[in-house]
Amino acid sequence: MREGEVRIPSGCAIAAVISRKGVRMSGGIIASAMSPMHDRSNGLGGGFAGYGIYPDYKDFYAFHMFFDSRATRKECEAYLKENYEIVKSEIVPTRKIPEITDEPIIWRYFVDPLKSSLGNLQLDEKEFVVRTVVDINSRMDGAYVASSGKNMGTFKAVGYPEDVARFYRLDEYEGYSWTAHGRYPTNTPGWWGGAHPFTLLDYSVVHNGEISSYDANRRYIEMFGYKCSLLTDTEVITYILDYLVRVQGLTLDEAAGVIAAPFWSTVERMEDGEKKAKAEYLRTVFPSLLITGPFSIVLGYDGGLMALNDRLKLRSMVVGEKDDRVFIASEEAAIRAMEPDVDRVRAPRGGEPVIINVEEGLY
């Protein structure tokens, strides 16, 4: 068959940008990265996460939510009022465009957990919010929490990412860090809740690839109260990282050493005794959280980004820098769409985490 007569996609598209100095930039910059990677998507999912976008409400959890009806929204709002002070409640601004259809009711709440509720359950704020999100997503039909962190939010839909950006008026937001995703689902449905990023608290994950270890990962993580109910394998990555970093107290580098752990043969050849001992420990204690299959992911979190490939580097991902900004994408063309004069472009090795943090005190 001649070239061009059949389309063989390379999978989904991911992109990200962050300012090390915490300088806020328009969401238009991350939207521009997705156009060169248009053919990596098929219109069944696109989305973005922005950090630093709600400075006036930075001390409150921002719940971005989808509802299938007004009745569901009222039911969920009553549920929230039992345990949270709702500081602000409003519809998320969108613009009607023909490319985005069948949209749910898209709402956002800025909330603060009630001290009485925290005291009754003897939980810290973050664990309380996690339980709220899991409960809504798994128990309340027609309601879905798209994001739940402080001073951040996720904007996603069924559509191409460029259209999703226009739909959500992304150019009207400013953040110090942005991530993006264009979806090409292969064995899971394309629906609004199944678009990336997947989030929990301030963690957001965009993913290109497929998780062949999904069932093992899911069964293990659900023993700790998480529920994978969103019909897409990427969801489990978010919960794994929350469990490893927030609950178990691992560093991001150590968490990367769990989900993209080196082969035992590689560990055996390590000459640094301390590094070898740590790798052995992580592989022994968390064997069920090793993610197998091809993947490249970007994790967004409060104050930073982490990019990571599977240990065999079966999905493309490149990183570039210019001044205080760091760019990540599936293709160099996407980085150059954000910054034509980017320099120091490189492809990280398989299993090598690239961690970029905003300088302390600058966001």
C-alpha positions as CSV (number, residue, x, y, z in Angstrom):
1,M,0.0,0.0,0.0
2,R,1.4,3.4,-0.9
3,E,2.3,6.0,1.7
4,G,-0.7,8.2,2.6
5,E,-3.4,5.7,1.8
6,V,-3.6,4.4,5.3
7,R,-3.3,6.4,8.5
8,I,-1.3,4.7,11.3
9,P,-1.6,7.0,14.3
10,S,1.2,7.3,16.9
11,G,-1.3,7.6,19.7
12,C,-2.4,10.5,21.7
13,A,-0.7,13.9,22.0
14,I,0.7,15.5,25.2
15,A,2.2,18.9,25.8
16,A,3.2,21.1,28.8
17,V,4.9,24.3,29.6
18,I,6.0,25.8,32.9
19,S,7.7,29.0,34.0
20,R,10.5,28.4,36.6
21,K,9.9,31.9,37.9
22,G,6.2,31.5,38.3
23,V,5.3,34.0,35.6
24,R,1.7,33.5,34.5
25,M,1.1,33.0,30.8
26,S,-2.1,32.8,28.7
27,G,-3.7,29.5,28.1
28,G,-3.4,30.3,24.4
29,I,0.2,29.2,24.5
30,I,-0.6,25.6,25.4
31,A,-3.5,25.6,22.9
32,S,-1.0,26.5,20.1
33,A,1.0,23.4,20.9
34,M,-1.8,21.1,19.9
35,S,-2.4,22.2,16.3
36,P,0.8,20.6,14.9
37,M,-0.2,17.3,16.6
38,H,-3.8,17.4,15.3
39,D,-3.5,14.0,13.6
40,R,-2.6,12.3,16.9
41,S,-6.2,12.8,18.0
42,N,-9.4,11.6,16.5
43,G,-11.8,14.1,18.1
44,L,-12.9,11.9,21.0
45,G,-11.2,13.8,23.7
46,G,-9.1,16.9,24.4
47,G,-8.3,18.7,27.6
48,F,-6.0,21.1,29.5
49,A,-5.0,21.7,33.1
50,G,-3.9,25.2,34.3
51,Y,-2.0,26.1,37.5
52,G,-2.2,29.5,39.1
53,I,-5.4,30.4,37.3
54,Y,-7.4,31.3,40.4
55,P,-5.3,33.8,42.4
56,D,-8.3,35.4,44.0
57,Y,-9.5,32.0,45.3
58,K,-6.1,30.3,45.8
59,D,-6.9,29.2,49.4
60,F,-10.0,27.2,48.4
61,Y,-10.5,23.9,46.6
62,A,-11.8,24.5,43.1
63,F,-14.2,21.8,42.1
64,H,-14.8,21.7,38.3
65,M,-17.8,19.5,37.7
66,F,-20.0,18.0,35.0
67,F,-23.7,17.3,35.6
68,D,-26.2,15.6,33.2
69,S,-29.2,17.6,34.6
70,R,-30.2,20.4,36.9
71,A,-31.6,17.9,39.3
72,T,-28.3,16.2,39.6
73,R,-26.5,19.5,40.1
74,K,-28.9,20.4,43.0
75,E,-28.5,17.0,44.6
76,C,-24.7,17.3,44.4
77,E,-24.7,20.9,45.7
78,A,-26.8,19.8,48.7
79,Y,-24.2,17.1,49.3
80,L,-21.4,19.5,49.2
81,K,-23.1,22.0,51.6
82,E,-23.3,19.3,54.3
83,N,-19.5,19.2,54.5
84,Y,-18.1,22.4,52.9
85,E,-18.5,26.1,52.9
86,I,-19.2,27.0,49.3
87,V,-17.4,30.4,48.9
88,K,-18.4,30.8,45.2
89,S,-20.6,28.8,42.8
90,E,-20.9,29.6,39.1
91,I,-21.2,28.1,35.6
92,V,-17.9,27.7,33.8
93,P,-17.8,30.2,31.0
94,T,-17.8,28.6,27.5
95,R,-18.5,29.7,24.0
96,K,-20.8,27.8,21.7
97,I,-19.0,26.3,18.7
98,P,-20.3,23.7,16.3
99,E,-17.3,21.4,16.9
100,I,-18.3,20.8,20.5
101,T,-21.7,19.2,21.1
102,D,-23.7,17.4,23.7
103,E,-22.0,19.3,26.5
104,P,-23.1,18.6,30.1
105,I,-23.8,21.3,32.6
106,I,-20.3,22.5,33.5
107,W,-20.0,24.2,36.9
108,R,-17.3,25.2,39.4
109,Y,-17.4,25.6,43.1
110,F,-14.7,27.2,45.3
111,V,-15.1,25.3,48.7
112,D,-13.5,25.0,52.1
113,P,-14.0,21.9,54.2
114,L,-16.0,22.5,57.4
115,K,-13.9,22.1,60.5
116,S,-16.7,20.2,62.1
117,S,-16.7,17.6,59.3
118,L,-12.9,17.2,59.5
119,G,-13.1,16.8,63.3
120,N,-15.9,14.2,63.2
121,L,-14.0,12.0,60.8
122,Q,-10.5,12.9,62.2
123,L,-9.1,13.5,58.7
124,D,-6.8,16.1,57.2
125,E,-8.2,18.4,54.5
126,K,-6.7,16.5,51.6
127,E,-7.8,13.1,52.6
128,F,-11.3,14.5,53.2
129,V,-11.4,16.1,49.7
130,V,-10.2,12.8,48.1
131,R,-13.0,10.9,49.8
132,T,-15.5,13.4,48.6
133,V,-14.3,13.1,45.0
134,V,-14.2,9.3,45.0
135,D,-17.7,9.3,46.5
136,I,-19.2,11.6,44.0
137,N,-17.6,9.9,41.0
138,S,-18.4,6.4,42.0
139,R,-21.8,6.8,43.7
140,M,-23.7,9.8,42.2
141,D,-25.0,9.1,38.7
142,G,-24.8,12.0,36.4
143,A,-22.2,13.9,38.4
144,Y,-18.4,13.9,37.9
145,V,-15.6,15.9,39.5
146,A,-13.2,16.9,36.7
147,S,-10.7,18.6,39.1
148,S,-10.5,19.4,42.8
149,G,-7.2,21.2,43.5
150,K,-6.4,24.6,44.8
151,N,-5.6,27.4,42.4
152,M,-5.9,25.0,39.4
153,G,-8.5,23.6,37.1
154,T,-9.1,21.1,34.3
155,F,-10.9,21.9,31.1
156,K,-11.8,18.9,29.0
157,A,-14.4,17.7,26.5
158,V,-15.1,15.3,23.6
159,G,-13.5,17.0,20.7
160,Y,-10.1,18.0,19.2
161,P,-8.0,19.9,21.8
162,E,-7.8,23.1,19.6
163,D,-11.6,23.2,19.7
164,V,-11.8,22.4,23.4
165,A,-9.5,25.4,24.0
166,R,-11.8,27.7,22.1
167,F,-14.9,26.2,23.7
168,Y,-13.5,26.9,27.2
169,R,-12.1,30.4,26.2
170,L,-8.7,29.2,27.5
171,D,-7.0,32.3,26.2
172,E,-8.8,34.3,28.9
173,Y,-7.0,32.4,31.7
174,E,-3.4,32.9,32.9
175,G,-1.3,30.3,34.7
176,Y,2.3,29.6,35.5
177,S,2.0,26.0,34.3
178,W,-0.2,24.3,31.7
179,T,-0.6,20.7,30.4
180,A,-2.6,19.5,27.4
181,H,-3.8,16.3,25.8
182,G,-5.3,15.2,22.5
183,R,-6.9,11.7,22.8
184,Y,-7.0,8.8,20.4
185,P,-8.9,6.1,22.4
186,T,-8.3,2.6,21.2
187,N,-10.2,0.3,23.6
188,T,-12.1,2.7,25.9
189,P,-15.0,5.0,25.1
190,G,-14.7,8.6,24.2
191,W,-16.8,10.6,26.7
192,W,-16.5,13.9,28.6
193,G,-15.3,12.3,31.8
194,G,-12.9,10.0,30.0
195,A,-10.9,12.9,28.4
196,H,-7.6,13.8,29.9
197,P,-6.2,15.3,32.1
198,F,-7.3,13.0,35.0
199,T,-6.9,14.8,38.3
200,L,-7.1,14.4,42.1
201,L,-6.4,17.3,44.4
202,D,-3.7,19.3,42.6
203,Y,-2.3,16.3,40.7
204,S,-3.2,16.1,37.0
205,V,-2.0,13.5,34.5
206,V,-1.9,13.4,30.7
207,H,-0.9,10.2,29.1
208,N,0.0,8.8,25.7
209,G,0.1,5.0,25.6
210,E,-1.7,2.0,27.0
211,I,-1.4,0.3,30.4
212,S,-1.2,-3.4,30.0
213,S,-0.9,-3.8,33.8
214,Y,-4.1,-1.9,34.4
215,D,-6.1,-4.6,36.1
216,A,-3.2,-5.4,38.5
217,N,-2.7,-1.7,39.2
218,R,-6.4,-1.1,39.7
219,R,-7.0,-4.0,42.0
220,Y,-4.1,-3.0,44.2
221,I,-4.9,0.8,44.4
222,E,-8.6,0.1,45.1
223,M,-7.6,-1.6,48.4
224,F,-6.8,1.9,49.7
225,G,-10.1,3.5,49.0
226,Y,-9.7,4.7,45.4
227,K,-12.3,3.6,42.8
228,C,-11.5,3.5,39.1
229,S,-14.9,4.4,37.7
230,L,-14.1,6.6,34.7
231,L,-13.6,3.9,32.0
232,T,-10.1,5.0,31.0
233,D,-6.8,3.3,32.1
234,T,-5.1,6.7,32.7
235,E,-7.2,7.3,35.8
236,V,-5.3,4.7,37.7
237,I,-2.0,6.6,37.2
238,T,-3.3,9.6,39.0
239,Y,-4.4,7.6,42.0
240,I,-1.1,5.7,42.1
241,L,0.9,8.9,42.2
242,D,-1.4,10.4,44.9
243,Y,-1.0,7.2,47.0
244,L,2.8,7.1,46.6
245,V,3.5,10.8,47.1
246,R,0.8,12.1,49.4
247,V,-0.1,9.0,51.4
248,Q,3.3,7.1,51.4
249,G,5.5,10.2,51.5
250,L,7.7,9.2,48.5
251,T,9.5,11.9,46.5
252,L,8.6,12.3,42.9
253,D,11.8,10.7,41.9
254,E,11.1,7.7,44.1
255,A,7.5,7.5,42.7
256,A,8.9,7.4,39.2
257,G,11.2,4.5,40.4
258,V,8.0,2.6,41.3
259,I,5.8,3.1,38.2
260,A,8.7,2.9,35.7
261,A,11.0,0.7,37.8
262,P,14.3,-0.4,36.3
263,F,14.6,-4.1,35.2
264,W,16.1,-6.4,37.9
265,S,19.0,-7.0,35.6
266,T,19.6,-3.2,35.5
267,V,19.4,-3.0,39.3
268,E,21.9,-5.8,39.6
269,R,24.4,-3.8,37.6
270,M,24.1,-0.6,39.6
271,E,27.5,0.4,41.1
272,D,26.1,3.0,43.5
273,G,25.3,0.9,46.6
274,E,22.7,3.4,48.0
275,K,21.0,3.8,44.7
276,K,20.9,0.0,44.2
277,A,19.4,-0.5,47.7
278,K,16.7,2.0,47.1
279,A,15.8,0.5,43.7
280,E,15.6,-2.9,45.3
281,Y,13.4,-1.6,48.1
282,L,10.9,0.2,45.9
283,R,10.6,-2.8,43.5
284,T,10.1,-5.1,46.5
285,V,7.6,-3.0,48.5
286,F,5.4,-1.8,45.6
287,P,5.5,-4.5,42.9
288,S,1.9,-4.1,42.0
289,L,2.3,-0.4,41.1
290,L,4.8,-1.0,38.3
291,I,3.1,0.3,35.2
292,T,3.9,-1.9,32.1
293,G,3.1,-1.1,28.5
294,P,4.1,1.9,26.4
295,F,3.6,5.3,28.0
296,S,4.7,8.9,28.2
297,I,3.1,11.0,30.9
298,V,3.2,14.5,32.3
299,L,2.2,15.0,35.9
300,G,1.2,18.5,36.9
301,Y,1.2,19.5,40.6
302,D,1.2,22.5,42.8
303,G,4.4,24.3,41.8
304,G,5.8,21.9,39.2
305,L,5.7,19.3,36.4
306,M,7.2,15.8,36.0
307,A,7.6,14.1,32.6
308,L,8.2,10.4,32.5
309,N,8.5,7.7,29.8
310,D,8.1,4.0,30.3
311,R,11.4,2.2,30.9
312,L,11.7,1.1,27.3
313,K,10.7,4.5,25.9
314,L,8.0,3.1,23.6
315,R,6.3,6.5,23.3
316,S,7.9,9.7,22.0
317,M,8.5,12.7,24.3
318,V,10.9,15.7,24.1
319,V,11.9,18.5,26.4
320,G,13.1,22.0,25.5
321,E,14.1,25.1,27.4
322,K,14.1,28.8,26.7
323,D,14.9,31.4,29.4
324,D,12.8,30.5,32.4
325,R,10.4,28.3,30.5
326,V,10.5,24.5,30.1
327,F,8.5,22.8,27.4
328,I,7.4,19.2,27.0
329,A,5.6,17.5,24.1
330,S,5.2,14.4,22.1
331,E,6.8,16.2,19.1
332,E,9.4,18.9,18.8
333,A,7.0,20.8,16.4
334,A,4.6,21.3,19.2
335,I,7.3,22.9,21.4
336,R,8.4,25.2,18.5
337,A,4.7,26.3,18.1
338,M,5.0,27.6,21.7
339,E,8.5,28.9,21.4
340,P,10.1,29.1,17.9
341,D,13.6,29.8,19.3
342,V,13.6,27.0,21.9
343,D,17.0,25.6,22.6
344,R,18.4,22.6,24.5
345,V,15.8,20.2,23.0
346,R,16.4,16.6,24.2
347,A,14.7,13.3,24.5
348,P,14.8,11.9,28.0
349,R,15.8,8.3,28.5
350,G,13.2,5.6,29.3
351,G,12.3,5.7,33.0
352,E,14.2,9.0,33.5
353,P,12.0,11.5,35.3
354,V,12.3,15.1,34.3
355,I,11.1,17.2,37.3
356,I,10.7,21.0,37.0
357,N,9.8,23.1,39.9
358,V,8.9,26.8,40.2
359,E,11.6,28.6,42.2
360,E,10.6,28.8,45.8
361,G,8.3,31.7,46.7
362,L,7.8,32.8,43.1
363,Y,4.2,31.7,42.6
